[in-house]
């Protein structure tokens, strides 16, 4: 009985170590590549040659331009969340049309 409990405990620990190791191995090289930069805009965070898992970037537009789409993107499983935002001299109606067309 005691040996069974010790074996089960050891087996559980090995399973946990295996899960953690595989999780780390899965994203050892999780580079999302360049996130893209909108014309008339820029990334506020430091531009890097490589972006690893869970790195976050933020976009802003040059003065006088408005941002369409969410300004934050996150590197997840070798892909960026969302899309590269657009910057321009948009009216509210243009912004709504652009967002609506991306949902279709």
C-alpha positions in Angstrom: 0.0 0.0 0.0 2.7 2.5 0.9 4.8 1.5 -2.2 1.7 2.0 -4.3 1.2 5.5 -2.9 4.9 6.4 -3.4 4.8 5.1 -7.0 1.6 7.1 -7.7 3.2 10.2 -6.2 6.3 9.8 -8.2 4.3 9.1 -11.4 2.2 12.3 -10.8 5.4 14.3 -10.4 6.9 12.9 -13.5 3.7 13.7 -15.4 3.8 17.3 -14.2 7.5 17.7 -15.1 6.7 16.2 -18.6 3.8 18.6 -19.1 5.9 21.6 -18.1 8.8 20.5 -20.3 6.6 20.0 -23.3 5.0 23.4 -22.8 8.4 25.0 -22.7 9.6 23.0 -25.7 6.5 23.9 -27.7 7.4 27.6 -27.7 11.2 27.5 -27.5 11.2 29.1 -30.9 7.8 30.8 -30.9 8.8 33.8 -33.0 5.9 35.7 -34.5 8.0 37.5 -37.0 7.5 41.2 -37.7 4.2 42.6 -36.6 3.7 45.0 -39.5 3.7 48.7 -39.3 0.8 50.8 -40.7 1.6 53.5 -43.2 1.1 56.8 -41.4 1.7 55.0 -38.1 4.3 53.4 -35.8 4.9 51.0 -33.0 5.3 52.7 -29.6 7.3 49.8 -28.1 10.9 49.0 -29.1 11.1 47.4 -32.5 12.9 44.1 -32.3 14.3 41.6 -34.8 12.5 38.8 -33.0 9.2 38.7 -30.9 8.7 35.8 -28.6 5.6 34.3 -27.0 3.4 36.8 -25.1 5.3 39.9 -26.2 3.0 42.9 -26.7 3.2 45.8 -29.1 1.2 49.0 -29.3 0.5 51.1 -32.3 -0.1 54.8 -32.7 -0.7 57.0 -35.7 1.2 60.0 -36.8 -0.3 63.4 -35.8 -3.5 64.2 -37.5 -4.3 60.6 -38.3 -6.8 58.3 -36.6 -6.3 54.6 -35.8 -8.7 51.9 -37.1 -8.7 48.5 -35.3 -7.3 47.7 -31.9 -3.9 49.3 -31.1 -2.5 46.3 -29.1 -1.3 43.0 -30.6 0.2 40.0 -28.7 2.5 37.3 -30.0 0.7 34.0 -29.5 1.7 30.6 -30.9 3.8 32.1 -33.7 1.1 34.5 -34.8 0.1 38.0 -33.9 -3.4 38.6 -32.5 -5.7 40.9 -34.4 -4.5 42.7 -37.5 -2.2 45.6 -38.3 -4.3 48.7 -37.7 -4.8 51.4 -40.3 -4.0 55.0 -39.9 -5.5 57.9 -41.9 -7.8 60.9 -41.9 -10.9 58.8 -41.3 -14.3 60.1 -40.4 -16.4 58.2 -37.9 -18.4 56.8 -40.8 -15.2 55.6 -42.6 -14.1 53.9 -39.3 -17.4 52.1 -38.9 -17.4 50.9 -42.5 -13.9 49.6 -42.2 -14.6 47.7 -39.0 -17.9 46.4 -40.4 -16.2 45.1 -43.6 -13.6 43.2 -41.5 -16.4 41.4 -39.6 -18.1 40.1 -42.8 
